[in-house]
């Protein structure tokens, strides 16, 4: 049966989650037409529309957050959890499994979804949810004509609302150090999302961005602007979310974590750019840098969502004290990328998967739906971040002939104080690739 999802003119973003009355969730893609003739029912005004099941048939990963690329004149969506790829029109995959896809007709003034039903079954549209994709910047990003070489340090000082952009020939490591040494959080998130965008764009061109391995050095600690810093043990309690003050404190603490998470993902790109695996002497491939820039861009989005929500609630980021404990973990693991991934991605980020649902429930109990929406975006993204850590620790161990579980557990015993505490979100951890062998009965004796 055909389900009317709404007027065509209201669909302006790249992807939407369609929720049907049965609870079934689909993802609707709005992508630039590969063939601009517009001769197909799913094409209109230079755009093509595709619908597929919202959960990856492999392990339930969120296809709304998938990476979409063009291969052999077709759009391919790759699941963010385990990179299973699917043709968005046919559902076919290179790994042998198939996703359910649904025909879309936009030949009229509405987006019509062809959804199969049993005889006599009635299915209606529940709701249409645009997928949050963009960082919420406070200032408009300068145009190509005013950024890069034309934007100097003096310009940035004269106009604090404008971030300083590097020249077009800047390397990835140049950009990384520039972002790490940028104190203004609004500039940091703007530059981070820009770097991921241009790196990704150049990857598919004949002139990919130079990495600049070993040409610059990461700072010992990224600076912070106008922040009250305290020892983690002296931080005031945030409460349980029962009051507005408590919820602001909770979101402020999370925003501080996200701001440091940007630096951690950027730092891993420059600090370990010259890393070579033992025995095989393999340099980290370009996909390593792309993956961590994607994590950094996500963290920038997360910070912007939380900062925006804090301001909507009558406060601002910087109004409360913060701590730097995440960066202390970064310095503890600055000597070894295996240790860095183990502690930051597979301990700290994985712990976020455990506590996020409980935090979200506190806000839901207090009917703070706007905060819930932001926190749910963050939780879904963070599953992919743990996946990234698991994927690259596994790659390094595969090159070196070692067991990633044992490498992880050894690094935990050396560089993490105390045990990894539950309760564990076993489902989310498993979705990210971490089975119980990684976190049960830790720490172990150091080897």
Secondary structure, DSSP 8 states (H G I E B T S, - for coil): -EEEEEEGGG--SSEEEEEETTS-EEEEEEEE-SSTT--STTEETTEEEEEEESB-TTT--BGGG-EEEEETTEEEEE-TTT--EEETTT---TTS----EE-EE-SSSEEEEE----TT----EEEEEE---S---SS----TTTSGGGS-HHHHHH-TTS-----TT--HHHHHHHHHT---HHHHHHHHHHHHHHHHHHHTSSS-----TTSS---SS---SS--B--GGG------SSSHHHHHHHHHHHHHHHHHHHHHHHHHHHHTTT-B-TTT--B--HHHHHHHHHHHHHHHHHHHHHHHHHHHTT--TTSS-B--HHHHHHHHTTT-HHHHIIIIIIIIIHHHHHHHHHHHHHHHHTT-HHHHHHHHHHHHHHHHHHHHHHHHHHHHHHHHT--HHHHHHHHHHHHS-S-------HHHHHHTT--GGGTTT------
